[in-house]
Every structure is written in C-alpha cells, then in structure tokens.
Amino acid sequence: MKIDDIDHIYRDGRHYDCLFGDPDMSFWLNIVATYGTPILELGCGTGKITIPLAEADCKITGIDLSEAMLEHARAKTQNRNLPVCFKLGDMTEFKEEEKFKTIILPSNNLAHLMDYREAEKCFRAVFNHLDDDGAFVIDAFVPAISILSKSSDDVETLSEYDDPDGEGKIEVTATAIYENHLQIRRVTTFHTRSDGTVSKGYLNMRMYFPQELEALLNHCGFEVTEKHGNYQKDQVSSNSIKQIIVAKKKERANQSE
Ligand SMILES: C[S@@+](CC[C@H](N)C(=O)[O-])C[C@H]1O[C@@H](n2cnc3c(N)ncnc32)[C@H](O)[C@@H]1O
C-alpha cells in the first residue's frame, strides 16, 4: 500500500483528531460489556475508540492501513501500560493468532470497502477471527438520497479547528459527486489556512444500502441479530441516519433464538 492510496484526511493523525468529534463511548462500552473481550477494531485510526476502551481495561487490538494515524495513536498511549496493540494492517486481509469476542467496524469505516468483493473479503476475515459466540458490530450511515443527489457545486463546511502546528485556524469545506453505478461518493476537501493558502484532499466512500449489507453478511455466514438507528438503540426507521448492526455466526444466532 502506497501513501497515494490512503485518503488525504488519514495522512496526519493530529489533523484528523481536530477534524472530527469524539465517539459515543457509552455506546461502545455497553457493546463490550454485552459481548466481551478481547476486541478487534477494524480501522482504528488514531484510537478515538480504541484508547477509551483500553482505559476501561478492555483488551483491544486495532488495525489500520495508515501508518500516520497509528503513529499518533501510539504516541497517545506511550508509557501508559494499556491493554492495547496497534497494528498496521488491511481489514480485507488480516491474520491474527487469537480469536475475538467482539469485532467492531465503527465510524462508517464500512465505506472504505470499495466494492462488494472487498466487503466479502473483510467479512470472511472477520468470520475467521470471531469467537463462535462472538459479535460483529458495524456502525455505518444509511446512504441518504437527499445527500447523494446534491449538486457538485454545493459546498459543505465540515469543520474549523486550530492548526496543531500553531499556524492559526484551518477551515475544511467539501464538494462531492456521486457515481450511481459504483455507489461511490467522491469527496474533494479544501483545507483553507489563515494565510489564505488552500490545499485539496480526496476521500472516496462506498455506500452500502441496508438490504445489500444484510445480504452480504448473510452470504458470508452471518445472521443479523440486532439493528439500531442510533446510539440510543432506537429501532431503525425510514428516518434513521445510521444503521448499527450486530451480526453473529449463523448457527449460533439460530441457537439463541
Ligand atoms: C473514519 S476513520 C475512523 C478512525 C477511528 N475508528 C475513529 O473512530 O476515529 C477510518 C480509518 O480507517 C482506515 N482504513 C481505511 N481503509 C482501511 C483498510 N482497508 N484497512 C484498515 N484500515 C483502513 C483509515 O486509515 C482511517 O484511519
């Protein structure tokens, strides 16, 4: 994997941490209390979820494709003796010695699986690493037609934050096009600094529609046992922004019915 293949916002963990808010840790702590440890996180980035789980004494391994993101995660945990291990790896082809009680694909990381073949490779690797009674938890957005159909001229403000190098503010705006036939939203980000200089970045996100996702999971040996529309675990409805899925190995899911 070359640096050119990594989306721009994942090339500096310090900027990534400023760009996005903090995760809903009460949700993730509850997931782990229900399904157990050890945990494997796919696409752990700078450890926004990984580190608070390790701080709660949950044994966790995080894998990520971006060395820059992992470097920042490791810096945050240095000399802290937490039960966490950050590894460079690809969620479509990882190989770990141990099996996991809970495997999580959080933060809409599903969108980084660019087609159904990549999703299938990832889900099969998850199946092979999941304890027979374990749970695979996916937290992703429901593709919203109102967003996908926006004009490529629409400029959305994503964030404004203080430059971690102390060079003033950075405003991040974005435009996007949606490729219907590939189900990929191609986002261009514009990072405007206080001195007026602008740098561009690119981010590609594959959209997974709910029925397609469930069919893919089924195809890879999973049964969806829970579906929530938000972190409060409300039922999914046509207004839900999120699809939060718990899937189990088929034979086990049927046994517990
Ligand atoms: C949206 S970020 C989420 C990071 C972290 N989970 C969080 O909540 O802040 C997505 C992460 O997935 C990683 N990623 C993208 N494709 C990947 C792949 N094929 N295998 C492993 N990690 C990948 C990116 O490098 C990035 O760190």
The ligand as an ORCA input file, in Angstrom:
! r2SCAN-3c Opt
* xyz 0 1
  C     -13.165      7.330      9.629
  S     -11.576      6.801     10.178
  C     -12.021      6.084     11.722
  C     -10.924      6.027     12.711
  C     -11.361      5.646     14.117
  N     -12.092      4.399     14.178
  C     -12.195      6.755     14.731
  O     -13.303      6.484     15.191
  O     -11.719      7.897     14.777
  C     -11.321      5.416      9.110
  C      -9.980      4.710      9.302
  O      -9.992      3.519      8.501
  C      -8.692      3.342      7.955
  N      -8.791      2.459      6.773
  C      -9.272      2.722      5.545
  N      -9.212      1.634      4.770
  C      -8.703      0.630      5.537
  C      -8.401     -0.744      5.325
  N      -8.622     -1.332      4.138
  N      -7.887     -1.464      6.349
  C      -7.640     -0.912      7.556
  N      -7.905      0.403      7.808
  C      -8.425      1.162      6.828
  C      -8.202      4.749      7.661
  O      -6.790      4.797      7.542
  C      -8.760      5.515      8.871
  O      -7.831      5.570      9.914
*
